[in-house]
């Protein structure tokens, strides 16, 4: 290398660009968000503009790179290269593509990038310029090399050292079709932060939403951030835990690893991190819900890479952030994580839980935006350890929440957002990419069994089914309150349970620790014994069809074992009661009874599902074979987007009761009809109760008075009286 070039590289190629100001804390939980220093990065100006090839384009062979940098005198271009005979190191090396004097008037420059000499797949060409004084610029040209040499692509055959003693339980090489949906339903990943709290300035998009952010190229996942004119921008996140609580979520000891390449641009914020599961997927009525919610959550940020050079930007250099957040644990956070004692003195047991590794001093000495790296996290019973390219870069004791709860992972490419620093992607035409090579997860114990309870303990026994994803594992269970051991009953087929109990299960596998014990209550049916409920559906899918143990309804009459009537069906021959028992009661649907989709009208959870399907607008329902001497009838109403009025009546044993209804917004509250049928101005309501009816045949009739919208019957309950 010429002496002049050595001087350039030392004086302003690496040293100047990688110098970092002392960070100032934006808040106590995010010490890696910078603020307050208005002088940091003021020497950086956006001067470089690449004219060809286009940012993010596919290239091959010899590529002429043309750019302008007005006001700049000299440019050096670089790209990370795989090992060569001259540079055989396994990490690869930084290759100088050009050292140019720029046109004094236009700052124009060009050089040839010999793409075939560099790694196949995503590459970053870095153009660094100076004006001969203090001003400088740094531009990253992201390209996809269709030629080149495959290098370290895909999941390596060997296990990482951080996963010693553990077994691989999940991996994704992203070399095939992607499996992503809005909330994870029917797919491997959710496209939003499960549990809520999307945080990117350019919003995380649904997988098929506007400016679709996810793509599969070669052996890589591309998360594409973009902001077309007149939009708020779009980018992507992958969550391994689905909204229903299923997905990739493992207990300690565990190891998570991801290999990716991220763009450094003002506002870019790529990350790989984990969260403890908490109450996601749990029923709020579960006895352990409140305790688990109160325990808080551990967030382990394996890497947060903050991009961009310039005033008030992170000026990332080779650094990235690692932080453990103890959310909701102000009074219970680990004592070792508190730097000062109550009297202000230093805590002798203090252990840092925030780290800032400098990648330019580690391994191959390359930054996270220059080339691909692996980022790992081991959570053990003793320590939580962070890795960069299998090099330990941080360690602290494992917190109590991480010890007691399984963790799931997230991969995201946020742009701005709660980080607070400005977004300026104009130079890159408001477009930027994060490329993910693979992700894999290990666990040192058998995975917890997945336990499903179908039905309730009663006349018809509940059936408890179990499954486990650990190869070769056996599941053992108990019903007497004791924790299962290898000697406990072995699960072979669904287990019938006739009496209320706590079903406890654990998985055991050779060479692994036993799984955590899963505790699932088997309950008697809620509501009034013998209650019969029918749920009317406008589409036969999970958004409207009730599973046997899903509970919906009002107060003490809420029940499970709803009979689902699919759209187009004209009745059900034998209805089940809320105990799962078959009755002699039948249903016939007559009159104008068109299946229509209803709106939430402020309801959520199972009650929202109950409102989603309706029979509109003048249905007539006939129930026959009712065995109860006396019973109440609850009619749940549903409607479209406009307030509508009408009458609802119930006839049984020669007696008719009727109410006027006015389906209006009630803020997600159940409000009963009170005025008799025919009332000109009924109060706002959304259900009706008919008291103390008798007779084996019941007729429920709705009469719609017309209007802009439509209304219908969402569900009916027949509830025996004492």
ZABA-81480 format. One line per 10 residues: their letters; for each residue x negated, y, z negated of C-alpha. Coordinates in steps of 0.05 Angstrom, whole numbers. Last residue first. Example, Ala and Ser with C-alpha at 12.3 -4.5 7.8 and 13.67 -1.06 7.14 Angstrom:
2
SA = -273/-21/-143 ~ -246/-90/-156 $
***
This chain:
722
XXXXXXXXXX = 1673/-449/-794 ~ 1678/-422/-723 ~ 1648/-455/-662 ~ 1610/-410/-614 ~ 1624/-411/-539 ~ 1571/-368/-505 ~ 1576/-335/-436 ~ 1522/-304/-393 ~ 1507/-249/-343 ~ 1579/-233/-323 $
XXXXXXXXXX = 1579/-180/-269 ~ 1575/-106/-252 ~ 1568/-65/-189 ~ 1545/4/-171 ~ 1575/66/-140 ~ 1645/55/-168 ~ 1698/2/-172 ~ 1746/-18/-228 ~ 1716/-87/-237 ~ 1761/-141/-266 $
XXXXXXXXXX = 1726/-197/-304 ~ 1762/-262/-324 ~ 1744/-314/-376 ~ 1790/-375/-379 ~ 1785/-424/-436 ~ 1815/-494/-440 ~ 1812/-538/-502 ~ 1852/-489/-543 ~ 1834/-440/-598 ~ 1806/-369/-600 $
XXXXXXXXXX = 1781/-340/-665 ~ 1747/-277/-639 ~ 1730/-252/-569 ~ 1664/-215/-568 ~ 1644/-167/-512 ~ 1577/-146/-485 ~ 1543/-86/-453 ~ 1575/-23/-483 ~ 1584/51/-470 ~ 1652/73/-497 $
XXXXXXXXXX = 1713/62/-455 ~ 1746/122/-422 ~ 1811/100/-390 ~ 1827/42/-436 ~ 1858/-13/-394 ~ 1830/-71/-435 ~ 1825/-54/-508 ~ 1769/-11/-536 ~ 1711/-40/-577 ~ 1659/-68/-528 $
XXXXXXXXXX = 1597/-90/-565 ~ 1529/-55/-560 ~ 1465/-96/-553 ~ 1406/-49/-552 ~ 1354/-41/-497 ~ 1361/34/-495 ~ 1437/34/-486 ~ 1441/53/-412 ~ 1512/42/-389 ~ 1561/-14/-375 $
XXXXXXXXXX = 1629/14/-391 ~ 1674/-43/-413 ~ 1748/-47/-430 ~ 1766/-105/-474 ~ 1817/-162/-470 ~ 1845/-218/-513 ~ 1897/-267/-486 ~ 1930/-323/-525 ~ 1967/-381/-493 ~ 1918/-433/-519 $
XXXXXXXXXX = 1858/-395/-490 ~ 1852/-332/-448 ~ 1791/-286/-449 ~ 1790/-217/-417 ~ 1740/-167/-388 ~ 1759/-100/-360 ~ 1723/-50/-317 ~ 1670/4/-314 ~ 1604/16/-279 ~ 1542/57/-293 $
XXXXXXXXXX = 1493/53/-236 ~ 1429/12/-224 ~ 1459/-58/-223 ~ 1498/-91/-278 ~ 1500/-145/-331 ~ 1550/-166/-384 ~ 1542/-218/-439 ~ 1608/-251/-458 ~ 1610/-278/-529 ~ 1667/-326/-544 $
XXXXXXXXXX = 1687/-344/-615 ~ 1715/-413/-633 ~ 1771/-449/-668 ~ 1793/-522/-667 ~ 1728/-540/-629 ~ 1729/-594/-576 ~ 1726/-551/-512 ~ 1745/-598/-455 ~ 1752/-546/-401 ~ 1717/-479/-387 $
XXXXXXXXXX = 1744/-436/-330 ~ 1706/-376/-305 ~ 1737/-323/-260 ~ 1690/-273/-228 ~ 1708/-202/-206 ~ 1641/-169/-189 ~ 1594/-203/-194 ~ 1563/-265/-226 ~ 1498/-241/-258 ~ 1424/-258/-262 $
XXXXXXXXXX = 1371/-213/-294 ~ 1408/-198/-359 ~ 1388/-263/-394 ~ 1316/-254/-372 ~ 1316/-186/-405 ~ 1343/-218/-468 ~ 1285/-268/-466 ~ 1233/-213/-468 ~ 1254/-142/-455 ~ 1317/-100/-451 $
XXXXXXXXXX = 1318/-27/-430 ~ 1370/-33/-375 ~ 1333/-93/-348 ~ 1368/-93/-281 ~ 1413/-147/-251 ~ 1405/-193/-192 ~ 1471/-213/-161 ~ 1505/-281/-153 ~ 1574/-270/-122 ~ 1634/-292/-162 $
XXXXXXXXXX = 1699/-267/-130 ~ 1747/-318/-159 ~ 1727/-386/-187 ~ 1669/-418/-224 ~ 1686/-483/-260 ~ 1653/-504/-325 ~ 1655/-569/-363 ~ 1656/-586/-438 ~ 1650/-659/-456 ~ 1585/-646/-493 $
XXXXXXXXXX = 1513/-670/-484 ~ 1467/-656/-542 ~ 1408/-609/-535 ~ 1420/-579/-603 ~ 1443/-514/-571 ~ 1499/-551/-536 ~ 1493/-583/-468 ~ 1546/-574/-415 ~ 1577/-629/-373 ~ 1605/-621/-303 $
XXXXXXXXXX = 1572/-554/-285 ~ 1605/-505/-237 ~ 1609/-473/-169 ~ 1534/-472/-153 ~ 1514/-419/-103 ~ 1461/-387/-148 ~ 1435/-434/-202 ~ 1475/-443/-267 ~ 1427/-451/-326 ~ 1454/-484/-389 $
XXXXXXXXXX = 1419/-451/-447 ~ 1384/-497/-495 ~ 1366/-442/-545 ~ 1409/-396/-586 ~ 1420/-325/-611 ~ 1484/-324/-654 ~ 1449/-296/-715 ~ 1427/-234/-678 ~ 1448/-229/-606 ~ 1426/-277/-552 $
XXXXXXXXXX = 1364/-310/-525 ~ 1319/-367/-547 ~ 1273/-406/-501 ~ 1266/-477/-525 ~ 1300/-512/-467 ~ 1267/-469/-413 ~ 1311/-413/-387 ~ 1315/-398/-313 ~ 1315/-324/-295 ~ 1243/-300/-283 $
XXXXXXXXXX = 1220/-373/-279 ~ 1257/-383/-213 ~ 1326/-402/-186 ~ 1351/-335/-162 ~ 1416/-300/-179 ~ 1424/-339/-243 ~ 1481/-346/-293 ~ 1462/-369/-363 ~ 1513/-413/-399 ~ 1512/-422/-474 $
XXXXXXXXXX = 1545/-474/-519 ~ 1541/-468/-596 ~ 1544/-536/-631 ~ 1507/-512/-693 ~ 1508/-436/-697 ~ 1443/-400/-680 ~ 1375/-432/-677 ~ 1364/-505/-659 ~ 1321/-543/-709 ~ 1247/-530/-703 $
XXXXXXXXXX = 1184/-567/-681 ~ 1127/-521/-703 ~ 1062/-524/-664 ~ 994/-527/-698 ~ 932/-537/-655 ~ 872/-561/-693 ~ 806/-535/-666 ~ 771/-585/-621 ~ 725/-638/-648 ~ 652/-627/-634 $
XXXXXXXXXX = 624/-655/-571 ~ 581/-715/-553 ~ 639/-763/-543 ~ 706/-726/-541 ~ 759/-713/-594 ~ 821/-670/-584 ~ 865/-643/-641 ~ 939/-642/-653 ~ 986/-618/-708 ~ 1062/-621/-699 $
XXXXXXXXXX = 1094/-582/-756 ~ 1161/-613/-774 ~ 1237/-605/-768 ~ 1269/-674/-759 ~ 1283/-714/-695 ~ 1215/-712/-663 ~ 1203/-754/-600 ~ 1130/-758/-578 ~ 1114/-754/-504 ~ 1065/-809/-484 $
XXXXXXXXXX = 997/-834/-506 ~ 977/-789/-564 ~ 935/-826/-615 ~ 960/-830/-686 ~ 907/-808/-735 ~ 840/-845/-743 ~ 801/-794/-702 ~ 826/-741/-750 ~ 890/-699/-750 ~ 901/-645/-802 $
XXXXXXXXXX = 955/-662/-853 ~ 1025/-633/-851 ~ 1062/-699/-842 ~ 1072/-696/-767 ~ 1002/-716/-744 ~ 965/-718/-678 ~ 906/-748/-641 ~ 885/-729/-570 ~ 831/-767/-534 ~ 778/-732/-492 $
XXXXXXXXXX = 744/-765/-432 ~ 739/-701/-392 ~ 763/-640/-431 ~ 824/-610/-398 ~ 874/-634/-450 ~ 948/-650/-448 ~ 1004/-658/-498 ~ 1079/-667/-495 ~ 1128/-661/-554 ~ 1199/-684/-540 $
XXXXXXXXXX = 1253/-656/-585 ~ 1302/-708/-610 ~ 1375/-705/-586 ~ 1417/-699/-648 ~ 1366/-653/-678 ~ 1294/-629/-673 ~ 1296/-579/-616 ~ 1282/-582/-542 ~ 1217/-590/-504 ~ 1156/-574/-546 $
XXXXXXXXXX = 1092/-563/-507 ~ 1022/-575/-534 ~ 958/-557/-496 ~ 903/-593/-533 ~ 844/-551/-558 ~ 782/-559/-515 ~ 732/-609/-540 ~ 674/-575/-573 ~ 610/-542/-548 ~ 643/-502/-493 $
XXXXXXXXXX = 618/-476/-427 ~ 645/-424/-378 ~ 624/-407/-307 ~ 628/-347/-261 ~ 602/-341/-191 ~ 574/-295/-137 ~ 612/-232/-152 ~ 604/-171/-107 ~ 626/-102/-132 ~ 643/-53/-76 $
XXXXXXXXXX = 652/21/-63 ~ 695/67/-20 ~ 713/139/-28 ~ 676/157/36 ~ 610/139/2 ~ 590/213/-3 ~ 660/228/-29 ~ 653/178/-87 ~ 651/230/-142 ~ 685/207/-205 $
XXXXXXXXXX = 671/248/-268 ~ 653/217/-335 ~ 708/201/-385 ~ 698/127/-395 ~ 774/122/-404 ~ 783/122/-329 ~ 725/127/-280 ~ 725/73/-228 ~ 733/4/-258 ~ 704/-58/-224 $
XXXXXXXXXX = 726/-115/-268 ~ 710/-185/-291 ~ 747/-210/-353 ~ 736/-269/-398 ~ 774/-308/-450 ~ 759/-322/-523 ~ 785/-372/-574 ~ 801/-348/-645 ~ 772/-363/-714 ~ 698/-352/-703 $
XXXXXXXXXX = 708/-293/-657 ~ 754/-262/-710 ~ 702/-274/-765 ~ 646/-239/-727 ~ 586/-276/-700 ~ 521/-250/-728 ~ 481/-206/-679 ~ 437/-217/-619 ~ 413/-177/-558 ~ 370/-183/-496 $
XXXXXXXXXX = 356/-258/-491 ~ 328/-274/-422 ~ 370/-324/-382 ~ 376/-273/-324 ~ 402/-223/-376 ~ 428/-257/-439 ~ 470/-237/-499 ~ 474/-277/-564 ~ 529/-281/-616 ~ 503/-317/-677 $
XXXXXXXXXX = 524/-367/-730 ~ 582/-410/-707 ~ 561/-396/-636 ~ 583/-346/-583 ~ 535/-348/-524 ~ 541/-292/-472 ~ 508/-290/-404 ~ 495/-240/-348 ~ 464/-266/-284 ~ 432/-218/-235 $
XXXXXXXXXX = 443/-200/-162 ~ 403/-144/-130 ~ 390/-70/-131 ~ 453/-47/-169 ~ 438/-87/-232 ~ 366/-60/-234 ~ 302/-97/-218 ~ 242/-114/-261 ~ 235/-188/-240 ~ 243/-211/-311 $
XXXXXXXXXX = 254/-151/-356 ~ 224/-81/-359 ~ 264/-51/-302 ~ 325/-85/-332 ~ 325/-38/-391 ~ 372/-69/-442 ~ 417/-20/-480 ~ 444/-55/-541 ~ 503/-44/-589 ~ 519/-92/-646 $
XXXXXXXXXX = 462/-71/-690 ~ 451/-112/-754 ~ 459/-79/-822 ~ 445/-123/-883 ~ 403/-70/-919 ~ 458/-19/-909 ~ 426/50/-911 ~ 452/97/-964 ~ 513/141/-954 ~ 548/121/-1019 $
XXXXXXXXXX = 599/79/-981 ~ 543/41/-946 ~ 515/62/-879 ~ 503/22/-816 ~ 566/-21/-820 ~ 561/-82/-774 ~ 533/-127/-829 ~ 596/-117/-870 ~ 639/-150/-816 ~ 702/-110/-800 $
XXXXXXXXXX = 759/-120/-849 ~ 782/-50/-866 ~ 774/-19/-797 ~ 789/-85/-763 ~ 839/-66/-710 ~ 788/-72/-655 ~ 719/-98/-674 ~ 681/-77/-612 ~ 616/-111/-593 ~ 573/-72/-544 $
XXXXXXXXXX = 524/-85/-488 ~ 510/-27/-441 ~ 466/-24/-380 ~ 398/5/-364 ~ 355/3/-302 ~ 364/75/-282 ~ 436/93/-300 ~ 438/167/-292 ~ 500/163/-337 ~ 535/221/-302 $
XXXXXXXXXX = 543/290/-334 ~ 501/323/-279 ~ 475/274/-228 ~ 460/201/-217 ~ 513/148/-212 ~ 535/84/-244 ~ 553/56/-312 ~ 542/-18/-318 ~ 580/-50/-375 ~ 551/-118/-389 $
XXXXXXXXXX = 567/-174/-439 ~ 619/-130/-472 ~ 646/-172/-529 ~ 715/-148/-551 ~ 737/-177/-618 ~ 811/-169/-636 ~ 851/-153/-698 ~ 871/-199/-756 ~ 938/-164/-764 ~ 964/-196/-700 $
XXXXXXXXXX = 944/-265/-725 ~ 980/-255/-791 ~ 1042/-228/-757 ~ 1047/-286/-708 ~ 1034/-344/-755 ~ 1108/-359/-770 ~ 1126/-355/-695 ~ 1183/-307/-686 ~ 1142/-262/-642 ~ 1134/-321/-594 $
XXXXXXXXXX = 1061/-328/-574 ~ 1033/-319/-504 ~ 981/-267/-525 ~ 980/-266/-601 ~ 904/-260/-610 ~ 864/-287/-552 ~ 795/-259/-568 ~ 767/-215/-513 ~ 708/-225/-466 ~ 666/-182/-420 $
XXXXXXXXXX = 637/-173/-350 ~ 636/-101/-326 ~ 629/-53/-268 ~ 639/21/-280 ~ 630/66/-220 ~ 643/140/-235 ~ 586/170/-196 ~ 558/113/-154 ~ 515/52/-172 ~ 544/-7/-135 $
XXXXXXXXXX = 548/-75/-170 ~ 517/-143/-156 ~ 543/-205/-192 ~ 527/-268/-230 ~ 573/-286/-288 ~ 563/-328/-350 ~ 604/-347/-411 ~ 581/-394/-467 ~ 621/-424/-524 ~ 614/-452/-594 $
XXXXXXXXXX = 666/-429/-608 ~ 735/-433/-579 ~ 755/-429/-505 ~ 804/-391/-462 ~ 812/-404/-387 ~ 886/-402/-373 ~ 950/-403/-412 ~ 977/-348/-458 ~ 1040/-332/-418 ~ 1008/-269/-389 $
XXXXXXXXXX = 951/-310/-360 ~ 881/-311/-389 ~ 822/-310/-341 ~ 832/-236/-326 ~ 806/-209/-259 ~ 802/-134/-247 ~ 808/-94/-183 ~ 807/-25/-150 ~ 857/24/-121 ~ 858/99/-109 $
XXXXXXXXXX = 909/152/-128 ~ 932/160/-57 ~ 938/220/-10 ~ 876/202/31 ~ 850/132/20 ~ 817/116/-47 ~ 777/52/-47 ~ 748/1/-95 ~ 735/-67/-65 ~ 723/-127/-110 $
XXXXXXXXXX = 688/-176/-63 ~ 684/-249/-85 ~ 625/-285/-54 ~ 605/-349/-18 ~ 616/-321/52 ~ 668/-266/41 ~ 729/-272/-3 ~ 770/-209/-14 ~ 804/-172/-71 ~ 823/-99/-73 $
XXXXXXXXXX = 887/-96/-32 ~ 893/-24/-9 ~ 966/-23/-30 ~ 986/-86/-68 ~ 976/-159/-50 ~ 929/-175/-107 ~ 963/-124/-153 ~ 919/-63/-162 ~ 876/-38/-219 ~ 885/38/-219 $
XXXXXXXXXX = 830/86/-197 ~ 817/118/-265 ~ 810/48/-294 ~ 838/30/-363 ~ 891/-23/-356 ~ 917/-32/-427 ~ 965/-91/-427 ~ 964/-160/-458 ~ 927/-188/-398 ~ 884/-135/-365 $
XXXXXXXXXX = 911/-136/-294 ~ 902/-180/-233 ~ 915/-245/-270 ~ 871/-304/-251 ~ 878/-378/-235 ~ 946/-374/-201 ~ 1018/-395/-207 ~ 1032/-339/-258 ~ 967/-300/-269 ~ 1003/-235/-285 $
XXXXXXXXXX = 997/-200/-217 ~ 971/-261/-180 ~ 901/-286/-163 ~ 876/-352/-133 ~ 823/-335/-80 ~ 812/-382/-22 ~ 742/-414/-21 ~ 670/-398/-38 ~ 686/-359/-101 ~ 639/-405/-140 $
XXXXXXXXXX = 688/-412/-197 ~ 670/-453/-259 ~ 706/-480/-320 ~ 693/-530/-375 ~ 618/-541/-371 ~ 594/-578/-433 ~ 555/-550/-491 ~ 491/-572/-528 ~ 450/-518/-494 ~ 494/-465/-463 $
XXXXXXXXXX = 445/-407/-472 ~ 392/-447/-434 ~ 435/-444/-371 ~ 457/-511/-341 ~ 421/-534/-279 ~ 453/-544/-211 ~ 457/-469/-195 ~ 525/-440/-179 ~ 525/-403/-113 ~ 473/-365/-73 $
XXXXXXXXXX = 403/-364/-101 ~ 375/-340/-34 ~ 405/-352/35 ~ 358/-319/86 ~ 379/-263/131 ~ 437/-259/179 ~ 507/-234/164 ~ 477/-183/116 ~ 533/-145/82 ~ 513/-73/69 $
XXXXXXXXXX = 516/-23/11 ~ 477/41/23 ~ 456/68/-45 ~ 437/142/-46 ~ 388/176/-94 ~ 373/251/-92 ~ 320/298/-117 ~ 308/370/-137 ~ 247/385/-180 ~ 199/410/-127 $
XXXXXXXXXX = 176/378/-62 ~ 249/370/-39 ~ 254/298/-60 ~ 290/237/-31 ~ 308/165/-50 ~ 345/119/-3 ~ 365/52/-31 ~ 388/-5/15 ~ 433/-52/-24 ~ 447/-123/0 $
XXXXXXXXXX = 509/-167/1 ~ 501/-233/39 ~ 438/-264/67 ~ 375/-241/32 ~ 323/-201/71 ~ 278/-213/131 ~ 338/-219/179 ~ 358/-148/159 ~ 297/-114/189 ~ 319/-44/168 $
XXXXXXXXXX = 293/6/219 ~ 282/78/199 ~ 314/146/209 ~ 309/216/183 ~ 344/283/189 ~ 331/337/137 ~ 362/386/186 ~ 312/443/187 ~ 247/412/159 ~ 258/345/193 $
XXXXXXXXXX = 241/293/141 ~ 174/262/124 ~ 186/188/116 ~ 164/128/75 ~ 202/67/100 ~ 227/-2/82 ~ 190/-10/16 ~ 205/-79/-12 ~ 221/-92/-85 ~ 207/-163/-106 $
XXXXXXXXXX = 239/-232/-115 ~ 255/-262/-182 ~ 217/-327/-167 ~ 151/-291/-155 ~ 119/-310/-89 ~ 103/-240/-64 ~ 55/-247/-4 ~ 84/-315/14 ~ 154/-286/6 ~ 204/-287/-51 $
XXXXXXXXXX = 272/-254/-37 ~ 275/-180/-22 ~ 303/-120/-58 ~ 312/-60/-12 ~ 274/6/-8 ~ 276/73/28 ~ 228/130/12 ~ 246/200/33 ~ 209/266/39 ~ 224/340/49 $
XXXXXXXXXX = 295/349/24 ~ 336/412/37 ~ 386/376/81 ~ 384/301/73 ~ 408/269/137 ~ 413/195/153 ~ 402/144/208 ~ 390/71/192 ~ 371/30/253 ~ 388/-44/241 $
XXXXXXXXXX = 344/-99/267 ~ 378/-167/260 ~ 447/-169/227 ~ 495/-120/195 ~ 565/-119/166 ~ 589/-51/141 ~ 597/-26/70 ~ 576/45/87 ~ 574/55/162 ~ 509/42/197 $
XXXXXXXXXX = 494/97/212 ~ 506/169/190 ~ 481/161/118 ~ 487/227/80 ~ 433/245/30 ~ 440/312/-4 ~ 479/298/-67 ~ 439/336/-119 ~ 401/309/-179 ~ 361/359/-219 $
XXXXXXXXXX = 421/372/-264 ~ 417/300/-290 ~ 425/317/-364 ~ 432/391/-375 ~ 504/391/-398 ~ 492/342/-455 ~ 559/337/-492 ~ 583/270/-467 ~ 560/199/-454 ~ 600/136/-463 $
XXXXXXXXXX = 555/80/-489 ~ 571/94/-562 ~ 642/71/-549 ~ 673/51/-615 ~ 648/111/-654 ~ 669/162/-601 ~ 638/199/-542 ~ 569/186/-571 ~ 509/221/-543 ~ 459/183/-501 $
XXXXXXXXXX = 386/204/-501 ~ 370/222/-429 ~ 346/168/-382 ~ 285/166/-338 ~ 297/114/-284 ~ 298/160/-224 ~ 236/198/-245 ~ 195/137/-262 ~ 217/95/-204 ~ 206/133/-139 $
XXXXXXXXXX = 184/200/-166 ~ 113/198/-192 ~ 100/123/-189 ~ 130/108/-122 ~ 103/172/-90 ~ 34/160/-118 ~ 33/89/-92 ~ 56/116/-25 ~ -2/165/-23 ~ -51/111/-42 $
XX = -28/69/17 ~ 0/0/0 $
***
